[in-house]
């Protein structure tokens, strides 16, 4: 069971618990805080990975 990572409060360890996420995603997830919408996530993270990967990452996160 995977507990979704809260984008606005996640620690580095939380983000690294996402399968396939590395140091780059730690930086990017933190850089765009505060996260407000899924569309913002798709736009900002989509600058670094393709749409398929954005959709995959979205499954592991929540905006709080």
N, C-alpha and C positions, 0 to 999 in steps of 0.2 A: 504494500500500500504506500503510495506517495502522497505526502501532504503538500499541497500547492504552496509555492513560495510567494510571499507578499512582496510585491515589487517595491513598495514605498518604504518598507522597514527591513528588508532582507539584509542579512549579514553576508560577508564574502562566502562563508561556509555554506549558508543557505543556497546561494546562487550556484556554487560549485556542486551542490547535491543534485542539480538538474542534469540528467544524462546528456553527455556531450558538451556541456557548458564549460568553458575555460576562463582563464584570466581576462580575456578580451570581453566576454559577456559580463563579467563582474564590473569592469569599467563602464561598459555601455549602459547596463541596467542602472547603475548609480548615477551616471552623467545626466540622464534625462528625468530624474526625479524632480518634482512629483509627477508620477504617472496619473493620468486622469481618465483616459479612454483606451479601448482596444485599438482604435484607429491610430492613436498616437503611437502605441507600441508597434503596430505594423509599419508605420511610416519610418520611425526612428531606427528600429532594429533591422528593417528592410534595407537600410543603407549598407549594412554589413554582411547580410546573408540573404539567400534567395527566399522567395515567397513560401516554398515548401518548408524550409527550415524555420521561418517565422511562425508558421502555423504549428509546427511541431513544438517549438518553444512555448507558444501560447498555452498549450495543454498543461504546462507545468507551473503556471503563474496565475496570480489574481491581483487585481487592483483593489487596495483597501483605502 
